[in-house]
């Protein structure tokens, strides 16, 4: 019998990747294909990726441990009297560790405050922030302090000028002193400004914070211009500040004057939730806030004698007031909803 041959198909091409099959004969003379050798190549392994510090599984535990350590150190220093208080009673450490953490949830999650023009606030030296006042309770002043402390590049403390009623109120008076605030009077304001502090004032006073809801965002009289004369004497810039959102937290629809006189208050508010809902009525409505800091108004061109001129002082007051009012109207025109922004 003639030997059988393997005839390759036409067009078949050999490649470098295929292994040719070679026929061989077994002992019985039958022809079989040679076994194909399988080459196993090593599978490349992925390099281990070290997680970033904030992605480590134990990061929350580390953060908690750091916070506990800071709290223990804070308590140790307080117990040992190892802290500084300035001539006005301002305790920076107390403000940063106690006051600010209490206010931040309201600022970040309840009112969802957005700031505009923060670069208009000087990073160093004295300056006077002048803002509109509203909201039945002075939440706008507190939120402004958080904005400047947490979002200003220099993390500045705002030293507010408050009404006498605030400092006569038990507990609130001493707490306000510790937080760096003082009585709204020219001598204290000028001392703070001269020492390079950032000072805040709400010149509408109780007429602004206690105005009816129907008059919302309409500025009231800016006092007698004491803030302007203080800025002119010290030569510091005035930063107009416009706050939108505070008017809606406690819409004032009435005022029980007999109760206000009984308790020695400038007004006794009636809102849609207070006193109808009792203690729950004290919870502010979650309006959306915007705080805009305008371009500084220079006062270093005035002399000390100019600060005594009623007409010059009035011109500065009017300029600040008009700037804030126009900014409020602009922000309101851009806002679609009081609670969603």
Helices and strands as residue ranges (DSSP letters): E 23-25, E 31-33, G 53-55, H 59-80, H 92-94, I 95-99, H 100-105, I 106-110, E 114-116, G 118-120, E 127-131, H 139-151, E 158-162, H 164-168, H 172-178, E 182-183, H 186-194, E 198-201, H 205-209, G 213-215, H 226-234, E 237-244, G 246-248, E 254-255, H 257-263, E 269-270, G 278-282, E 290-297, G 306-308, H 310-334
